[in-house]
């Protein structure tokens, strides 16, 4: 059948150059992506790259980037890996929330409870 749309798989293959994994250090879906340096990337940048640069002006988890682009996570990771390689985004693990409270806070709470 001629004239049929080749479908989204051909487009996804083109977005990543046939790659299924990002180059460089791996990152998971809760890693935080931030645009570095500004929104203007090199001329000829694909729309998905521009969308990431715009979206990630504020720290954004990888999973949210994929949802915004409406692309599979592995494709999004390849795109993000390319942007990181070109120095246009940084991708960092989220900072862990402190698991323990400061001893001073415990003492203040305990003293407050005792005064009741």
ABEGO torsion letter per residue (X at the ends): XBGBBAEAAAAAAAAAGGBABBBEBBBBAABBBBBBGEABBBBGBBAAAAAAAAAAABBBBAAAAAAAAGBBAAAAAAAAAAAAAAGABBBBBBBBBBABBBAAAAAAAAAAAAAX
